[in-house]
Amino acid sequence: MMPAPILTNHARERLKQRWITEDVVESVLRSPDRTEPGSKPGTVKFVRTLNGRQVQLIGTYLQDQDRWLIVSAWVRGEEDAAPLVWQVITLPFTAVWRLSLWLLGRLRQPKKERPR
C-alpha cells in the first residue's frame, strides 16, 4: 500500500477550490491513466479521468520519506469559481449588465400584430 501523499498548502487550497478530495488524489497517484514530466525539473504530472473529470496533479517524489509531495492540482476543462468576495463586489454590475442585455433583446424583437 502506498503511503499517503504530502500536500503543500497551495495544493490543499487548490483541492478545496476545485472540489477534489484527498481520496481522489490518492486514487490518481495509485493508478493514473498517464504520467508525464512536469514543467519543472524533478516533477511529474499525473492524469486520470474520474467521473468524467480529468484530474491532474503535479508532484515530486521524496525518496527520503518514500512519499509523493503534491504541489498542485486541477481539473482539465473546468474554470475555478470566483472567490465569494469578488462575486459580491461584482453582483450589482453583473445584474445591470444582464438586465441591459434582456432589455436590448426585448427592444429588438418585432412587435406582434394584433388579430382584427
C-alpha positions in Angstrom: 0.0 0.0 0.0 1.2 3.5 -0.9 1.8 5.9 2.0 -0.4 9.0 2.0 1.0 11.8 -0.1 2.1 15.1 1.5 0.1 18.1 0.3 1.6 21.6 0.2 -0.6 24.5 1.4 -1.0 25.5 -2.2 -2.2 22.0 -3.2 -4.7 21.9 -0.3 -6.1 25.3 -1.3 -6.4 24.1 -5.0 -8.1 20.9 -3.9 -10.7 22.9 -1.9 -11.3 25.3 -4.8 -11.7 22.6 -7.3 -13.8 20.1 -5.3 -11.1 17.4 -5.3 -11.0 15.1 -2.3 -7.8 13.6 -0.8 -9.2 10.2 -1.8 -9.3 11.3 -5.4 -5.6 12.4 -5.1 -4.6 9.0 -3.7 -6.6 7.3 -6.5 -4.9 9.3 -9.2 -1.5 8.6 -7.7 -2.2 4.9 -7.3 -3.4 4.3 -10.9 -3.0 7.3 -13.3 -4.2 7.0 -16.9 -0.9 8.5 -17.8 2.1 10.3 -16.3 4.4 12.8 -18.0 7.3 15.0 -16.9 6.2 18.2 -15.2 7.2 21.7 -16.3 9.8 22.0 -13.6 12.7 19.6 -13.2 12.0 16.6 -10.9 8.2 17.0 -11.1 5.7 14.5 -12.5 2.2 15.2 -13.9 -0.3 12.5 -13.0 -3.5 12.5 -15.1 -6.6 10.4 -14.6 -10.3 10.7 -15.6 -12.7 10.0 -12.8 -16.5 10.5 -13.1 -16.0 12.5 -16.3 -13.4 14.9 -14.7 -9.8 14.8 -15.9 -7.9 15.3 -12.6 -4.3 16.5 -13.0 -1.7 16.5 -10.2 1.8 17.8 -10.1 4.1 16.0 -7.6 7.7 15.4 -6.6 8.9 12.1 -5.2 10.6 12.4 -1.8 13.0 9.5 -1.7 13.9 10.0 2.0 10.3 9.7 3.0 9.2 7.3 0.2 6.2 9.5 -0.4 4.9 12.0 -3.0 4.8 15.7 -2.4 1.8 17.1 -4.3 2.3 20.7 -5.1 -0.8 21.5 -7.3 -4.0 20.0 -8.6 -6.6 21.0 -11.1 -9.4 19.6 -13.4 -8.8 20.0 -17.1 -11.6 22.0 -18.7 -13.1 23.4 -15.6 -12.7 27.0 -14.5 -12.1 27.9 -10.9 -15.0 29.5 -9.2 -14.5 33.2 -8.5 -13.9 34.0 -4.8 -17.1 34.9 -2.9 -15.8 38.4 -2.1 -15.4 39.1 -5.8 -18.8 37.7 -6.6 -20.4 40.0 -4.0 -18.4 43.1 -5.2 -19.4 42.5 -8.9 -23.0 41.4 -8.3 -24.5 44.9 -8.9 -22.5 45.3 -12.2 -23.5 41.8 -13.3 -27.1 42.4 -12.6 -27.2 45.7 -14.5 -25.4 44.1 -17.5 -27.8 41.1 -17.6 -30.8 43.5 -17.3 -29.5 45.7 -20.1 -29.0 42.6 -22.4 -32.5 41.5 -21.6 -34.0 44.9 -22.4 -32.0 45.2 -25.6 -33.3 41.8 -26.7 -36.9 42.9 -25.9 -36.5 46.1 -27.9 -35.1 44.3 -30.9 -38.0 41.9 -31.1 -40.5 42.8 -33.8 -43.9 43.8 -32.4 -46.6 41.2 -32.9 -49.6 42.3 -34.9 -52.9 42.0 -33.1 -55.6 40.0 -34.8 -58.5 42.2 -36.0 
